[in-house]
Amino acid sequence: MTTELQTSLSDVRRRFDADAESAADEQALESVRVTYLGRNGEVTKVRRTIGTLPAAARPEAGRTINDAVASMEQRLEELRRRLEERGVESELNATIDVTFAAIEPQLGAIHPVRRIVNDSCAYFARHGFAVVVGPEAEPDYYNFDALNIPADHPARENFDSFWITDGVLLRPHTSPMQIRTMQQHRPPIAVVAPGKCFRRDALDARHLFQFHQVEGLLVAENIHFGHLKGMLTGLCRELFGAEQRVRFRPSYFPFTEPSAEVDTTCPKCRGKAASCAMCGGSGWIELGGAGMVHPNVLREVGYDPGVYSGWAFGFGAERLGLARYEVDDIRRFVESEPGFLQQLS
């Protein structure tokens, strides 16, 4: 390699080092790369002079230039990393002041729906009821057939369920636990069954397609509707306070006879607004259904309806939350708004 080419390459490297060191940001560093290592850069100009060298000197000159290019590229990468580190450090210094007071940690709390379920179960536990839980996917036998809802019963359509297979579905109520419990135990039986339920309901202020239910069952000798009314009235008073009104109105369910819908005062209008969007002007919010266990259900599990009687009920936990927390839209319980949940905690 000639002295002239070596001098030219050394001069390029000297100027490259000076320009690269003075680059203030990545854009300036890229400009240095193009100036010296680009297609028409300074190194390319030196490389073009190889053709003027004797044939024997050209390989060594090429290797020398390639080594210089590799060294320059390595230097560019080192400087690029250093600029990135400076940028991160600068950003941190601009946004974080270690003298500021630390952010106060936010403590979690029991979800309002879970609190309602726990409080409801605690109420019944104090009255001698056991808490039972079961699977969320059940055969149609436990969801319908054993509950006096055969395949051709029109009430079966009201559940509009989520089917997994031809014979298995996501439970539309926790009533399968009534059947499972009665099949495994002889009377007297007193259980409360909380859990998730699933129905193809359209989302609105009072309906969810996935919700929680608290369901109770009492079977023994000489049980009558007065026992049911007393227990549910006591539950509502415990959850809502003594001033909240509760009513029982006649209804129909295949698995209970007689049957009733249980309502409580609308939390939005308190029963005073005819144009209330939440209750439709009725002044009441439906909590769920209740009634005396149908004799056919007792016979299905081997109980003698001539000896034993019982009552059952099923309340939506989110519906209970509407009244307990004076919330006007059931969807707020599942939207996970931190402010809303913190307020109810």
Residue pairs with C-beta under 8 A, 6 or more apart in sequence:
1 53
1 57
1 60
1 61
1 64
2 53
2 57
2 61
4 49
5 46
5 49
5 50
5 53
5 61
6 64
8 46
8 49
9 43
9 46
9 64
9 65
9 68
12 36
12 42
12 43
12 46
12 68
13 68
13 71
13 72
15 36
15 42
16 32
16 36
16 42
16 72
16 75
17 75
19 32
19 35
19 36
20 29
20 32
20 75
20 76
20 79
21 79
22 28
23 29
23 31
23 32
23 79
23 83
25 83
26 80
26 83
26 84
29 76
29 79
29 80
29 83
32 76
33 76
34 41
35 41
35 42
36 42
36 43
36 72
37 43
37 69
37 72
37 73
37 76
38 44
43 65
43 68
43 69
43 72
46 65
47 62
47 65
50 58
50 61
50 62
50 65
51 58
53 61
106 338
106 342
109 341
109 342
109 345
110 118
110 345
111 341
112 321
112 324
112 325
112 333
112 341
112 344
112 345
113 212
113 317
113 318
113 321
113 333
116 214
116 239
116 317
116 320
116 321
116 324
117 194
117 212
117 214
117 317
119 238
119 239
120 192
120 194
120 214
120 235
120 239
120 315
120 317
120 320
121 131
121 192
121 194
121 214
123 234
123 235
123 238
123 239
124 131
124 190
124 192
124 216
124 231
124 235
125 131
125 192
127 190
127 231
128 190
129 190
129 191
129 192
129 216
129 218
130 190
130 191
130 192
131 191
131 192
131 193
131 194
132 177
132 180
132 181
132 191
132 192
132 193
133 177
133 193
133 194
133 195
134 174
134 176
134 177
134 180
134 193
134 195
135 171
136 170
136 171
136 195
136 196
136 198
137 164
137 168
137 169
137 170
137 171
138 168
138 169
138 171
138 176
139 167
139 168
140 167
140 168
140 169
142 171
142 175
142 176
142 179
142 180
143 159
143 161
143 169
143 171
143 172
143 173
143 175
143 176
144 150
144 151
144 153
144 156
144 159
145 151
146 176
146 179
146 297
146 300
146 301
147 175
147 178
147 179
147 254
147 255
147 297
148 254
148 255
148 294
148 296
148 297
148 300
149 155
149 156
149 254
149 255
150 156
153 254
155 252
155 253
155 254
159 172
159 173
159 199
160 172
160 199
160 200
160 201
161 169
161 170
161 172
161 198
161 199
161 200
162 169
162 170
162 198
162 199
162 200
163 169
164 170
170 197
170 198
171 195
171 197
171 198
172 197
172 198
172 199
173 197
173 213
173 215
173 314
174 193
174 194
174 195
174 197
174 213
174 214
174 215
174 314
175 193
175 215
175 255
175 312
175 314
177 191
177 193
177 195
177 215
178 191
178 193
178 215
178 217
178 293
178 297
178 312
179 297
179 300
179 301
181 189
181 191
181 193
181 217
182 189
182 217
182 219
182 298
182 301
182 303
183 301
183 302
187 219
187 220
187 221
187 303
187 308
187 310
188 218
188 219
188 220
188 221
189 217
189 218
189 219
189 220
189 310
190 217
190 218
190 219
190 220
191 216
191 217
192 214
192 215
192 216
192 217
193 213
193 214
193 215
193 216
193 217
194 212
194 213
194 214
194 215
194 317
195 212
195 213
196 210
196 211
196 212
196 213
197 210
197 211
197 212
197 213
198 209
198 210
199 209
199 211
200 209
201 207
201 208
201 209
203 209
203 331
204 331
205 277
205 278
205 328
205 329
205 330
205 331
206 278
206 285
206 286
206 319
206 322
206 330
207 330
208 318
208 330
208 331
208 334
210 334
211 316
211 317
211 318
212 316
212 317
212 318
213 288
213 314
213 315
213 316
213 317
214 314
214 315
214 317
214 320
215 312
215 313
215 314
215 315
216 231
216 312
216 313
216 314
217 293
217 310
217 311
217 312
218 227
218 228
218 231
218 310
218 311
218 312
219 293
219 298
219 303
219 308
219 309
219 310
220 308
220 309
220 310
221 307
221 308
221 309
222 309
223 292
223 308
223 309
223 310
223 311
224 292
224 309
225 258
225 291
225 292
225 311
227 311
228 290
228 291
228 292
228 311
228 313
229 248
232 246
232 248
232 262
232 290
232 313
233 246
236 244
236 246
236 262
236 264
236 287
237 244
237 246
239 320
239 323
239 324
240 264
240 323
240 324
244 264
244 265
244 323
245 264
245 265
245 271
246 262
246 263
246 264
247 262
247 263
247 264
247 284
248 260
248 261
248 262
248 290
249 260
249 261
249 263
250 258
250 259
250 260
250 261
251 259
251 260
251 261
251 289
251 291
252 259
253 259
253 289
253 291
254 294
255 291
255 293
255 294
255 297
255 312
256 289
256 290
256 291
256 292
256 293
256 294
256 311
256 312
257 291
257 292
257 294
257 295
258 291
258 292
259 289
259 290
259 291
259 292
260 289
260 290
260 291
261 286
261 288
261 289
261 290
262 286
262 287
262 288
262 289
262 290
262 313
262 315
263 284
263 285
263 286
263 287
264 284
264 285
264 287
264 323
265 271
265 283
265 284
265 285
265 323
266 276
266 278
266 279
266 282
266 283
266 284
266 285
267 278
267 285
267 322
267 323
267 325
267 326
267 327
267 328
268 276
268 277
268 278
268 279
268 326
268 328
269 276
269 278
269 279
269 283
270 283
271 279
271 283
271 284
272 283
273 281
273 283
274 281
275 281
276 283
278 285
278 322
278 328
278 329
279 285
285 319
285 322
285 323
286 319
287 315
287 316
287 319
287 320
287 323
288 313
288 314
288 315
288 316
288 319
289 313
289 314
290 311
290 312
290 313
290 314
291 311
291 312
291 313
292 309
292 310
292 311
293 309
293 310
293 311
293 312
295 305
298 304
298 305
298 308
298 309
298 310
299 305
318 330
318 333
319 330
321 327
321 330
321 333
322 328
322 330
325 344
327 333
332 340
